[in-house]
């Protein structure tokens, strides 16, 4: 090959790469967007069931609560009459391996006390009509910001209901509908290998401004949500308050965070509340960006959209959410009590995250499994710098009838190497979510944070 031919070959390869990149980042066409609400669900999932009928068609999800339910109650199980189809154990997992994540396979191999009870599939995910309308409206206008680290041209709706690249799936999770302003009281526990634990109790508040009716991209002022978290127990930790402003374009403006220290009675900036810094009072069992299964800037990873796959995932875990249970019923040694866990067969988007060169994180690689009907991250496998599977995260979800919305009732992060786990979201013995509180943006300022702390 002559030098000129070699040069032309290199140029051709570069051109093909650019064309492939442009295609991958291509916006959704009007023709594609027209599929929403037709063969696709209003949020972009496949409306049809699967070929063998083990995944049913989506028919709107749960749109009204069961008889007798009132806001503020724990949510009764609409599927309490379902019987277990089969139970996956270490002994028979080979029969189901093609629908099990590496994380679940590792848990079954590691713990002979862990099992997965699989129930009939119910596609219960639903949202208000205005979220569906907004999703169709922004489907052709939403764009990724520089490097995929922000979004533009979208508000209220799911920005990328027909994703072309992996980071779009992650932005769908970050901006998914979770109500307007909600508060909750939850407990967190990190049992030792023997099963002993101390509960940490939080009062959380979410103001998801991105989803609120009447918002425009300009009125958001580059904010997706405001988050406030107060520690109320144990006494040695009580009184600390965290405030986070999550941004929409994280290149233009990174996340802002503040902490109120009750001992010093002062508020200070908290730039470390992000990435792989330790989660609040989590005994080193999770990183900051594992809260809500994943949060924050995606800039430290290269995101690859692997595709969609049928998997056994946590879903409709109303039994785990029941106020008839005590936290001690759930918190058993090594892993949470599998008797109260429910798994179903669902289609999920699979996204691989690999650490970018020149950046750092304790997780070199992560695999996300994201629900096609809600964009909720349901499972994450996390690998260490030796490429060894380290932690398995599970988001046990229910449909909250008040809104409606599909969201976690419990997140569990299982550390396979330490033989321990962290459970966050325990609410069986605590007050339920309140989805109708009233706040102004003044309630999410550093000055308000100090008032919250001394109250």
Residue pairs with C-beta under 8 A, 6 or more apart in sequence:
1 9
23 164
24 164
24 165
25 144
25 164
25 165
26 164
27 140
27 142
27 143
28 139
28 140
28 142
28 160
28 161
28 162
28 164
29 140
30 140
32 139
32 162
33 136
33 139
33 140
33 161
33 162
35 162
36 42
36 43
36 44
36 132
36 135
36 136
36 139
36 161
36 162
37 132
37 136
38 47
39 46
39 47
39 48
40 46
40 47
40 161
40 162
41 47
41 58
41 372
41 373
42 127
42 131
42 132
42 135
42 136
42 161
43 125
43 127
43 131
43 132
43 135
43 158
43 161
43 373
43 374
43 375
44 135
44 158
44 160
44 161
44 162
44 163
44 372
45 58
45 347
45 372
45 373
46 58
46 308
46 347
46 372
47 57
47 58
48 57
49 55
49 56
49 57
50 310
50 347
54 121
54 310
54 345
55 121
55 123
55 310
55 345
55 346
55 347
56 121
56 122
56 123
57 123
58 123
58 125
58 373
59 123
60 126
61 123
61 124
61 125
61 126
61 373
61 399
61 404
61 406
62 78
62 124
62 126
62 399
62 401
62 404
63 126
63 404
64 401
65 75
65 401
65 402
66 76
66 78
66 401
68 76
69 75
69 76
69 401
71 402
71 435
71 436
72 431
72 432
72 434
73 432
74 321
74 322
74 323
74 427
74 428
74 432
75 318
75 321
75 398
75 399
75 400
75 401
75 432
76 318
77 316
77 318
77 319
77 322
78 122
78 124
78 318
79 119
79 120
79 122
79 316
79 318
80 318
80 319
82 119
82 120
83 119
84 117
84 118
84 119
85 118
85 119
85 120
86 118
87 115
87 116
87 117
87 118
88 96
88 100
88 108
88 115
88 116
88 118
88 312
88 343
89 108
89 115
89 116
90 108
90 109
90 112
93 100
93 105
93 108
93 109
96 312
97 105
99 309
99 310
99 311
99 312
99 345
100 108
100 311
100 312
101 311
101 367
101 369
101 379
101 381
101 392
102 367
102 381
102 389
103 367
103 379
103 380
103 381
103 389
103 392
103 393
104 116
104 312
104 379
104 392
106 389
106 392
106 416
107 114
107 335
107 392
107 414
107 416
108 114
108 115
108 116
110 416
111 334
111 335
113 332
113 334
113 335
113 338
114 334
114 335
114 338
115 338
116 312
116 338
116 341
116 343
117 338
117 339
117 341
117 342
117 343
118 312
118 343
118 344
118 345
119 316
119 342
119 343
119 344
120 344
121 315
121 344
121 345
121 346
122 315
122 316
122 344
123 346
123 373
124 315
124 316
124 398
124 399
124 406
125 371
125 373
125 374
125 376
125 399
125 406
126 399
126 404
126 405
126 406
127 177
127 374
127 403
127 404
127 405
128 177
128 403
128 404
130 156
130 213
131 156
131 157
131 158
131 177
131 211
132 157
133 157
134 155
134 156
134 157
135 157
135 158
135 161
136 157
137 157
138 153
138 154
138 155
138 156
138 157
138 158
138 159
139 157
139 159
139 160
139 161
139 162
141 153
141 154
142 151
142 152
142 153
142 154
142 159
142 160
143 151
143 152
143 153
144 150
144 151
144 152
144 165
144 167
144 168
144 171
145 151
145 152
145 249
145 250
145 251
145 252
146 251
147 251
147 299
148 165
148 167
148 168
148 298
148 299
148 303
149 249
149 250
149 251
149 297
149 298
149 299
150 247
150 248
150 249
150 250
150 251
150 252
151 159
151 171
151 175
151 248
151 249
152 217
152 249
153 159
153 217
154 175
154 217
155 210
155 215
155 216
155 217
155 220
156 210
156 211
156 212
156 213
156 215
158 172
158 175
158 176
158 177
158 375
159 168
159 171
159 172
159 175
160 168
160 169
160 171
160 172
161 172
163 169
163 172
163 305
163 349
164 305
165 303
165 305
166 303
166 304
166 305
166 306
166 351
166 352
166 353
167 298
167 303
168 305
169 303
169 305
169 349
169 351
169 368
169 370
169 375
170 294
170 298
170 303
170 351
170 368
171 298
172 370
172 375
173 293
173 294
173 368
173 370
173 375
173 376
173 377
174 224
174 246
174 294
174 295
175 210
175 211
175 224
176 374
176 375
176 376
177 208
177 211
177 403
177 405
178 206
178 208
178 211
178 405
178 407
179 206
179 208
179 211
179 400
179 402
179 403
179 405
179 435
180 207
180 208
180 211
180 212
180 213
180 435
181 205
181 206
181 207
181 208
181 435
181 436
181 437
181 438
181 439
182 205
182 206
182 208
182 433
182 434
182 435
182 437
183 203
183 204
183 205
183 206
183 433
183 434
183 437
184 203
184 204
184 427
184 431
184 432
184 433
184 434
185 201
185 202
185 203
185 204
185 232
185 427
185 430
185 431
186 201
186 202
186 204
186 424
186 425
186 426
186 427
186 430
187 199
187 200
187 201
187 202
187 327
187 426
187 427
187 429
187 430
188 199
188 200
188 201
188 202
188 281
188 282
188 422
188 423
188 424
188 425
188 426
189 197
189 198
189 199
189 200
189 327
189 331
189 422
189 423
189 426
190 197
190 282
190 283
190 285
190 420
190 421
190 422
190 423
191 197
191 331
191 332
191 333
191 420
191 421
192 420
193 333
193 334
193 418
193 419
193 420
194 333
195 331
195 332
195 333
197 331
198 234
199 233
199 234
199 327
199 426
200 231
200 233
200 234
200 237
200 280
200 281
201 231
201 232
201 233
201 430
202 229
202 230
202 231
202 232
202 280
203 229
203 230
203 232
204 227
204 228
204 229
205 227
205 228
205 229
205 437
205 439
206 225
206 226
206 227
207 225
207 226
207 227
207 439
207 441
207 443
207 444
208 224
208 225
209 215
209 220
209 223
209 224
209 225
209 226
210 220
210 223
210 224
210 225
210 248
217 248
220 248
222 247
222 248
222 249
222 252
222 253
223 245
223 246
223 247
223 248
224 246
224 247
224 248
225 246
226 243
226 244
226 245
226 246
226 441
226 444
227 242
227 243
227 244
227 246
228 241
228 242
228 243
228 244
228 444
228 449
228 452
229 241
229 242
229 280
230 239
230 240
230 241
230 242
230 452
230 453
231 237
231 238
231 239
231 240
231 241
231 280
231 281
232 238
237 281
238 262
239 260
239 262
239 453
240 259
240 260
240 261
240 262
240 280
240 453
241 259
241 260
241 449
241 452
241 453
242 257
242 258
242 259
242 260
242 270
242 273
242 280
243 257
243 258
243 259
243 260
243 444
243 446
243 448
243 449
244 255
244 256
244 257
244 273
245 255
245 256
245 257
245 444
246 255
246 295
246 296
247 253
247 254
247 255
247 256
250 297
250 299
251 299
254 274
254 297
255 273
255 274
255 296
255 297
256 269
257 269
257 270
257 271
257 273
257 274
258 267
258 268
258 269
258 270
258 446
258 449
259 267
259 268
259 270
259 273
260 266
260 267
260 449
260 450
260 452
260 453
261 267
261 268
261 453
262 453
265 450
265 453
265 454
266 450
267 446
267 449
267 450
267 453
272 288
273 288
274 288
274 289
274 296
274 297
275 287
275 288
275 289
275 296
275 297
275 300
275 361
276 287
276 288
276 289
276 360
276 361
276 362
276 363
277 287
277 288
278 284
278 286
278 287
278 288
279 285
279 286
279 287
279 288
279 290
279 291
279 422
282 422
282 424
283 422
285 413
285 415
285 418
285 420
285 421
285 422
286 391
286 413
286 422
286 424
287 361
287 362
287 363
288 295
288 296
289 295
289 296
290 380
290 393
290 411
290 413
291 411
291 424
292 408
292 411
293 376
293 377
293 378
293 380
293 393
293 395
293 408
293 411
294 368
294 377
294 380
298 353
299 356
299 359
300 355
300 356
300 359
300 360
300 361
301 353
301 354
301 355
301 356
301 361
301 366
302 353
302 354
302 355
302 356
303 351
303 352
303 353
304 351
304 352
304 353
304 354
305 349
305 350
305 351
306 350
306 351
306 352
307 349
307 350
308 347
308 348
308 349
308 350
308 372
309 347
309 348
309 350
310 345
310 346
310 347
310 348
311 345
311 346
311 347
311 348
311 369
311 379
312 343
312 344
312 345
313 343
313 344
313 345
313 346
313 348
313 369
313 371
313 378
313 379
314 341
314 342
314 343
314 378
314 379
314 394
314 395
314 396
314 397
315 342
315 343
315 344
315 346
315 371
315 378
315 397
316 342
316 344
316 397
316 398
316 399
317 340
317 341
317 342
317 396
317 397
317 398
317 409
317 410
318 342
318 398
318 409
319 340
319 342
320 330
320 340
320 341
320 342
320 396
320 409
320 410
321 396
321 398
321 409
321 410
321 427
321 428
322 340
322 428
323 428
323 429
324 428
325 340
325 428
326 428
326 429
327 426
327 428
327 429
329 337
329 340
329 428
330 336
330 337
330 340
330 410
330 423
330 426
330 428
331 337
331 423
331 426
334 419
334 420
334 421
335 412
335 414
335 421
336 410
336 412
336 421
336 423
341 396
342 396
346 371
346 372
346 373
346 378
347 372
348 369
348 370
348 371
348 372
348 378
348 379
349 368
349 369
349 370
349 372
350 367
350 368
350 369
350 370
351 367
351 368
351 370
352 365
352 366
352 367
352 368
353 365
353 366
353 367
353 368
354 364
354 365
355 361
355 363
355 364
355 365
362 384
362 385
363 382
363 383
363 384
363 390
363 391
364 383
364 384
364 385
364 387
365 382
365 383
365 387
366 380
366 381
366 382
366 383
367 380
367 381
368 377
368 379
368 380
369 377
369 378
369 379
369 380
370 376
370 377
370 378
371 377
371 378
371 397
371 406
373 406
374 397
374 405
374 406
376 395
376 397
376 406
376 407
376 408
377 395
378 394
378 395
378 397
379 392
379 393
379 394
379 395
380 392
380 393
381 389
381 392
381 393
382 389
382 390
382 391
382 392
382 393
383 389
383 390
384 390
384 417
388 417
389 416
390 415
390 416
390 417
391 413
391 414
391 415
391 416
392 413
392 414
392 416
393 411
393 412
393 413
393 414
394 411
394 412
394 414
395 408
395 411
396 408
396 409
396 410
396 411
396 412
397 406
397 407
397 408
397 409
398 406
398 407
398 409
399 405
399 406
400 406
400 407
400 433
400 435
402 433
402 435
402 436
403 435
408 425
409 425
409 427
410 423
410 424
410 425
410 426
411 423
411 424
411 425
412 421
412 422
412 423
412 424
413 421
413 422
413 424
414 420
414 421
415 421
415 422
427 433
442 448
